[in-house]
Amino acid sequence: MKPVRILMVGPSLDILGGQSIQAAKLLAHLRKEPGIEVDFLPVNPILPGPLRRLQRIKYIRTLATEAAYLAALLVRVPQYDVIHAFSAAYWSFLLAPAPALLVARLQRKKTILNYHDGRLEDHLRKFPRALRLMRIADRIVAPSQFLVDAFARFGLCARSIPNIVDTAEFRYRERSRPCPVFLHNRAMEPLYNVPCSLRAFCIVQAKYPGARLILAHDGPLRPRLEAMVRELGLHNVEFLGAVSPQRMAELHNEAGIYITSPDIDNMPGSVLECFASGLPVIATKAGGISYVVEHGRTGLLVPPDDHRAMALAAMRLLEEDGRAPRLARNALAECDRYRGSAVASLWADLYRELNSAGPF
């Protein structure tokens, strides 16, 4: 039987983030699936030779990169049966998946919009024309039921296929009573509300002077956050900047508690990595997080932007014998549904279903 040819379109690891990491993981596992041939087209291609200099010039780099991406779409899309386009919100949607959907439609190819952004509702309110573009897709897939429900509110039918966590990449370690070493590894952008985590840590450090906070990854708010650390009189706070996936596994093993305080979120892969590492999770009950973390069973949830509740949850984990390992064991059991082979199999079934549905 002729294999189903898939072109996956998304950010490469040159843009280190949740989408690029998930795309790389899925690509690796799909290449083990029988009857599936999959290739990757980056939305952020590196220009050849002297043209690469254009990508160092603000504004010009966006135009040059988009032109190269569009040219690649026109050449490569005709060679495949199904185009699988990763998507974020706002302008990123218009620059990356929207062209892939439009070119695929012109070429009469089947399409999947794989939407990963917890800001979907705000996106569609601010960019109502995006709704019309999304309807072009033959299938819409999101990693969480949270987004499936959000799509339904706009009259779009979507299905959920979860993100991947490769447990073999992480060392599972139970913490009977966690050490006061806190890990935060979300981008330093407004929607992730890192100041809330800093204020919570301030309360914890007042009681545990030796407590540490490790801040992995980077973003536009970093200067403000560094100033906030000084204003709060915090110490033992480490800003690590961009961190590779391999280094993240080491940080998970080093830390005692994971904290994340977004105001908006979808299905953070970082939480699943904590599940695989035995690292107890404290998170705000924002967006899709409550679809992944069950309060009191696989982690602790607190109201958004409530640093006092987050600090109290942290101190409970530090002081209550047995609570952290119970959460960790329950969380590890959840990882089976996120295994790479299981997730890739769901995608392969969808590709076959779409390809067998007949001509465009």
Backbone torsions as a table, in degrees:
resi	resn	phi	psi	omega
1	MET	NA	138.7	-179.1
2	LYS	-66.1	131.8	179.9
3	PRO	-67.9	154.4	173.9
4	VAL	-84.0	124.9	-176.8
5	ARG	-96.5	122.4	-175.3
6	ILE	-115.8	134.1	169.8
7	LEU	-111.2	111.9	176.9
8	MET	-89.5	128.2	-176.4
9	VAL	-118.5	120.1	-178.5
10	GLY	-173.3	-178.2	179.8
11	PRO	-74.5	140.2	174.6
12	SER	-82.8	174.0	-179.1
13	LEU	-70.3	-1.5	170.4
14	ASP	-65.9	-22.7	171.0
15	ILE	-109.2	95.2	-174.2
16	LEU	-76.4	115.2	-179.0
17	GLY	-171.0	-178.6	-175.3
18	GLY	-59.8	-43.6	-178.8
19	GLN	-65.5	-46.4	-177.1
20	SER	-65.0	-38.6	178.7
21	ILE	-66.1	-44.0	179.0
22	GLN	-65.8	-38.8	178.0
23	ALA	-61.4	-43.8	-179.6
24	ALA	-64.9	-42.0	179.3
25	LYS	-64.6	-46.7	-178.4
26	LEU	-64.1	-41.5	178.9
27	LEU	-58.0	-45.4	-179.1
28	ALA	-62.0	-41.9	-178.2
29	HIS	-75.7	-34.6	179.2
30	LEU	-65.1	-29.8	179.9
31	ARG	-68.7	-8.4	174.9
32	LYS	-97.1	-6.1	-177.2
33	GLU	-81.0	127.8	178.0
34	PRO	-66.7	141.1	176.5
35	GLY	78.6	8.3	179.5
36	ILE	-123.2	128.0	171.4
37	GLU	-115.5	121.7	-174.6
38	VAL	-129.0	136.0	174.7
39	ASP	-126.2	168.5	-174.9
40	PHE	-125.2	135.0	174.4
41	LEU	-121.3	114.8	-179.0
42	PRO	-75.1	140.9	174.9
43	VAL	-79.1	-9.7	179.7
44	ASN	-121.2	61.6	-177.1
45	PRO	-64.2	147.6	174.3
46	ILE	-89.2	123.8	-177.8
47	LEU	-70.0	150.1	-177.9
48	PRO	-80.2	150.5	170.0
49	GLY	49.7	-135.4	-176.1
50	PRO	-62.8	-24.6	-179.5
51	LEU	-64.0	-20.0	-179.3
52	ARG	-60.8	-25.2	179.6
53	ARG	-62.4	-28.2	-179.6
54	LEU	-63.5	-27.3	-178.0
55	GLN	-79.9	3.7	174.9
56	ARG	-100.7	-2.8	-175.4
57	ILE	-106.1	123.0	-178.6
58	LYS	-55.1	141.2	-177.4
59	TYR	72.3	-50.1	178.8
60	ILE	-61.4	-38.1	-178.1
61	ARG	-62.5	-35.7	179.3
62	THR	-65.6	-45.5	180.0
63	LEU	-64.1	-44.9	-178.0
64	ALA	-66.3	-43.6	-179.8
65	THR	-65.8	-40.9	179.9
66	GLU	-65.9	-38.8	178.5
67	ALA	-63.1	-43.7	178.6
68	ALA	-64.7	-39.1	178.9
69	TYR	-64.2	-46.4	179.6
70	LEU	-62.2	-40.1	178.1
71	ALA	-63.0	-41.4	179.3
72	ALA	-64.8	-39.9	176.9
73	LEU	-58.6	-47.5	-177.1
74	LEU	-62.1	-34.0	-179.5
75	VAL	-79.3	-40.9	-168.2
76	ARG	-94.1	-32.3	-176.4
77	VAL	-55.0	-41.3	-178.7
78	PRO	-60.6	-16.5	-175.6
79	GLN	-85.0	-3.5	-170.8
80	TYR	-124.1	163.0	179.1
81	ASP	-91.1	-38.9	-175.8
82	VAL	-133.0	133.3	176.7
83	ILE	-106.1	120.8	-176.9
84	HIS	-110.0	107.1	-173.0
85	ALA	-109.0	119.3	173.0
86	PHE	-72.1	148.9	-175.5
87	SER	-145.2	139.7	166.1
88	ALA	-111.3	-164.9	-174.9
89	ALA	-101.6	175.3	170.8
90	TYR	58.8	-136.1	-175.4
91	TRP	-65.0	-29.2	177.4
92	SER	-59.4	-36.5	178.0
93	PHE	-62.6	-42.9	-178.5
94	LEU	-69.7	-33.2	-176.0
95	LEU	-83.2	-26.8	-172.3
96	ALA	-113.0	-74.2	-175.9
97	PRO	-72.1	-33.4	-177.4
98	ALA	-57.5	-48.7	176.4
99	PRO	-59.6	-37.7	179.1
100	ALA	-63.3	-41.7	178.6
101	LEU	-64.1	-43.0	-177.7
102	LEU	-68.0	-44.5	179.1
103	VAL	-64.8	-41.6	179.3
104	ALA	-62.7	-38.9	178.9
105	ARG	-65.2	-42.0	177.7
106	LEU	-60.8	-34.1	-179.3
107	GLN	-90.2	3.3	178.3
108	ARG	59.7	45.8	177.8
109	LYS	-108.0	150.1	177.3
110	LYS	-74.3	146.5	-174.6
111	THR	-133.6	149.5	172.9
112	ILE	-127.8	125.5	172.1
113	LEU	-95.3	115.5	-177.6
114	ASN	-105.7	93.9	-169.9
115	TYR	-92.6	130.2	-173.0
116	HIS	-123.0	14.3	-170.3
117	ASP	-112.5	125.6	-180.0
118	GLY	-68.2	-7.7	-179.0
119	ARG	-92.1	22.8	-174.4
120	LEU	-52.5	-50.3	-175.0
121	GLU	-62.5	-43.3	177.7
122	ASP	-65.0	-38.6	177.5
123	HIS	-57.0	-49.4	-174.9
124	LEU	-73.4	-26.6	175.3
125	ARG	-71.5	-39.7	-177.8
126	LYS	-82.0	-27.5	-179.1
127	PHE	-127.2	70.7	-175.5
128	PRO	-59.8	-25.6	178.6
129	ARG	-68.5	-20.0	177.0
130	ALA	-61.6	-30.0	178.8
131	LEU	-60.7	-41.6	178.6
132	ARG	-65.0	-40.0	178.2
133	LEU	-66.6	-38.0	179.8
134	MET	-64.1	-31.0	-179.6
135	ARG	-67.1	-16.2	177.0
136	ILE	-65.5	-33.0	-175.6
137	ALA	-64.3	140.6	176.3
138	ASP	-72.3	-33.3	177.1
139	ARG	-140.5	145.3	172.3
140	ILE	-116.1	130.5	-178.5
141	VAL	-128.8	137.7	176.0
142	ALA	-131.9	155.1	-177.5
143	PRO	-78.7	-6.4	-177.2
144	SER	-140.2	153.0	175.6
145	GLN	-64.9	-26.1	176.3
146	PHE	-54.6	-47.2	179.8
147	LEU	-74.5	-34.0	175.9
148	VAL	-58.1	-44.6	177.9
149	ASP	-64.6	-38.6	179.4
150	ALA	-66.0	-42.2	176.7
151	PHE	-59.8	-41.6	-178.1
152	ALA	-59.8	-33.9	179.8
153	ARG	-66.3	-17.6	177.3
154	PHE	-107.0	14.3	176.6
155	GLY	78.2	17.9	179.6
156	LEU	-109.0	135.2	178.6
157	CYS	-90.9	125.1	179.0
158	ALA	-132.9	162.3	173.9
159	ARG	-127.5	161.4	-176.9
160	SER	-106.8	127.6	166.9
161	ILE	-128.2	121.2	-169.3
162	PRO	-72.8	167.3	171.2
163	ASN	-69.7	168.0	-178.8
164	ILE	-102.8	138.9	164.7
165	VAL	-129.4	121.6	178.1
166	ASP	-90.9	101.7	-175.5
167	THR	-61.9	-26.3	-178.8
168	ALA	-66.2	-19.6	-179.0
169	GLU	-80.3	-10.0	-175.1
170	PHE	-124.4	150.3	178.2
171	ARG	-98.1	113.9	179.3
172	TYR	-74.9	127.0	180.0
173	ARG	-144.1	121.4	177.2
174	GLU	-79.6	144.8	176.5
175	ARG	-114.9	103.1	-178.0
176	SER	-60.5	-44.7	167.2
177	ARG	-135.1	107.1	-172.5
178	PRO	-59.1	147.3	171.6
179	CYS	-76.0	154.0	-177.5
180	PRO	-79.7	54.7	174.1
181	VAL	-113.2	113.1	-173.1
182	PHE	-103.7	139.0	178.2
183	LEU	-115.9	133.8	172.8
184	HIS	-132.4	124.4	-175.9
185	ASN	-134.9	39.5	174.9
186	ARG	-98.9	158.5	179.0
187	ALA	-61.7	147.2	-177.4
188	MET	-86.6	70.8	-179.1
189	GLU	-125.5	158.4	-174.3
190	PRO	-54.6	-41.8	-173.8
191	LEU	-64.0	-21.4	-178.9
192	TYR	-89.5	-4.1	171.1
193	ASN	44.4	55.2	178.3
194	VAL	-61.5	-32.1	177.0
195	PRO	-54.5	-32.9	178.2
196	CYS	-62.1	-42.2	178.7
197	SER	-66.0	-37.4	178.5
198	LEU	-65.1	-41.7	179.4
199	ARG	-66.1	-38.3	177.0
200	ALA	-63.5	-42.6	179.6
201	PHE	-64.0	-33.8	178.6
202	CYS	-59.8	-42.1	178.4
203	ILE	-66.0	-43.1	-179.6
204	VAL	-64.4	-42.2	-176.7
205	GLN	-68.8	-25.0	175.8
206	ALA	-63.8	-30.4	179.0
207	LYS	-94.4	-30.8	-179.7
208	TYR	-122.1	84.5	-173.5
209	PRO	-58.3	-25.9	-179.7
210	GLY	-86.4	3.2	-177.9
211	ALA	-61.5	146.4	178.7
212	ARG	-120.4	151.0	173.8
213	LEU	-129.9	122.3	178.6
214	ILE	-105.4	120.8	179.3
215	LEU	-109.5	104.5	178.7
216	ALA	-93.2	155.7	-179.8
217	HIS	77.0	178.3	-168.2
218	ASP	-138.6	-175.4	177.7
219	GLY	161.1	174.4	-174.1
220	PRO	-64.8	-21.4	-178.2
221	LEU	-87.4	1.8	-175.0
222	ARG	-57.0	-47.0	179.1
223	PRO	-57.3	-40.7	179.2
224	ARG	-64.9	-40.2	-178.8
225	LEU	-68.6	-38.3	176.7
226	GLU	-63.5	-39.5	176.9
227	ALA	-65.8	-37.3	179.7
228	MET	-64.5	-38.4	176.6
229	VAL	-58.7	-42.8	179.3
230	ARG	-67.2	-42.3	-178.4
231	GLU	-64.1	-36.1	-179.1
232	LEU	-81.8	-7.6	-179.4
233	GLY	69.9	29.9	-178.4
234	LEU	-79.8	151.1	172.4
235	HIS	-132.8	171.2	-176.4
236	ASN	58.8	35.9	175.1
237	VAL	-108.6	122.8	-175.1
238	GLU	-113.8	122.7	173.3
239	PHE	-97.6	110.6	-174.6
240	LEU	-93.2	-15.6	-175.7
241	GLY	73.3	-158.3	-179.3
242	ALA	-61.3	137.0	-176.3
243	VAL	-130.2	132.4	179.3
244	SER	-72.2	157.8	176.4
245	PRO	-56.4	-35.7	-180.0
246	GLN	-65.5	-42.8	178.9
247	ARG	-67.1	-33.3	179.0
248	MET	-61.1	-38.0	178.8
249	ALA	-61.1	-37.9	177.8
250	GLU	-66.7	-40.0	-179.6
251	LEU	-66.8	-38.0	176.3
252	HIS	-59.8	-40.1	-178.9
253	ASN	-70.2	-34.2	-177.2
254	GLU	-73.4	-34.2	-172.4
255	ALA	-77.7	162.0	176.7
256	GLY	-105.1	-31.2	-177.9
257	ILE	-145.7	140.7	176.3
258	TYR	-103.3	133.8	176.2
259	ILE	-127.5	141.4	174.9
260	THR	-150.3	136.1	-170.5
261	SER	-131.4	48.7	-178.6
262	PRO	-69.2	155.5	170.8
263	ASP	-90.3	-26.4	179.7
264	ILE	-137.0	137.2	177.5
265	ASP	-161.7	169.3	179.9
266	ASN	-119.4	-92.8	179.6
267	MET	-136.5	79.8	-173.8
268	PRO	-63.2	123.4	176.7
269	GLY	-62.7	-26.2	-179.8
270	SER	-61.6	-33.8	178.4
271	VAL	-67.8	-41.5	178.3
272	LEU	-64.3	-35.9	177.1
273	GLU	-64.4	-36.2	175.5
274	CYS	-64.8	-41.0	177.2
275	PHE	-56.0	-43.3	-178.1
276	ALA	-72.4	-18.3	-175.9
277	SER	-100.0	-5.0	-175.1
278	GLY	74.8	15.9	-176.8
279	LEU	-90.5	113.5	-177.6
280	PRO	-63.3	141.3	-171.7
281	VAL	-109.1	131.7	166.9
282	ILE	-120.2	124.6	-175.7
283	ALA	-143.0	156.3	171.9
284	THR	-75.6	149.3	-179.3
285	LYS	-83.0	72.7	-174.9
286	ALA	-117.7	133.9	173.9
287	GLY	53.4	-125.4	-174.6
288	GLY	-84.1	-1.2	-176.1
289	ILE	-61.1	-38.7	-178.8
290	SER	-70.7	-12.3	173.8
291	TYR	-81.6	-16.8	-177.9
292	VAL	-105.1	-43.6	-177.6
293	VAL	-102.9	123.7	175.2
294	GLU	-96.2	117.5	-175.1
295	HIS	-57.9	129.1	177.9
296	GLY	82.5	-10.0	179.6
297	ARG	-115.1	-49.4	179.2
298	THR	-114.9	-2.4	178.8
299	GLY	177.8	-176.4	177.5
300	LEU	-118.4	130.9	179.9
301	LEU	-112.4	142.1	178.5
302	VAL	-130.4	160.5	179.1
303	PRO	-62.5	149.1	176.7
304	PRO	-57.7	142.4	175.8
305	ASP	58.2	33.4	178.3
306	ASP	-118.2	85.7	-175.0
307	HIS	-68.8	-28.6	178.9
308	ARG	-67.4	-43.4	177.9
309	ALA	-63.5	-37.3	178.3
310	MET	-65.7	-41.8	178.7
311	ALA	-64.0	-41.7	178.7
312	LEU	-63.7	-40.4	177.6
313	ALA	-62.6	-40.7	179.0
314	ALA	-62.6	-43.2	-178.8
315	MET	-68.9	-29.6	173.8
316	ARG	-62.9	-43.4	179.8
317	LEU	-66.8	-35.8	-179.7
318	LEU	-70.6	-27.7	-168.8
319	GLU	-110.8	-19.1	-175.8
320	GLU	-97.2	113.2	177.7
321	ASP	-60.6	133.6	172.4
322	GLY	89.0	-19.8	-177.1
323	ARG	-67.3	-47.9	-177.4
324	ALA	-60.7	-48.3	179.6
325	PRO	-64.3	-32.6	176.6
326	ARG	-63.3	-45.8	177.4
327	LEU	-60.2	-43.0	-176.4
328	ALA	-64.3	-43.3	-178.9
329	ARG	-65.3	-42.4	177.7
330	ASN	-64.0	-40.1	-179.1
331	ALA	-66.3	-40.6	179.5
332	LEU	-60.9	-38.5	179.4
333	ALA	-62.1	-27.7	178.6
334	GLU	-69.5	-20.9	-172.5
335	CYS	-66.8	-21.9	-178.2
336	ASP	-56.1	-38.9	-177.2
337	ARG	-72.8	-12.9	-179.1
338	TYR	-106.2	7.4	179.6
339	ARG	-60.1	143.3	-176.9
340	GLY	-57.5	-43.2	-178.3
341	SER	-64.9	-38.9	-179.7
342	ALA	-67.7	-43.0	-179.7
343	VAL	-68.2	-43.1	178.7
344	ALA	-61.5	-35.8	178.3
345	SER	-64.4	-38.8	176.8
346	LEU	-63.3	-42.4	178.1
347	TRP	-65.1	-42.8	-179.7
348	ALA	-60.7	-40.5	177.8
349	ASP	-62.4	-40.1	179.7
350	LEU	-66.0	-42.7	178.7
351	TYR	-59.3	-44.8	-178.6
352	ARG	-65.4	-42.3	177.8
353	GLU	-58.5	-46.4	-177.5
354	LEU	-68.4	-40.3	-178.0
355	ASN	-69.2	-31.7	-177.9
356	SER	-85.1	-2.5	-177.4
357	ALA	-73.1	-4.4	177.1
358	GLY	99.3	-177.8	-177.0
359	PRO	-61.1	159.9	-179.9
360	PHE	-55.6	NA	NA
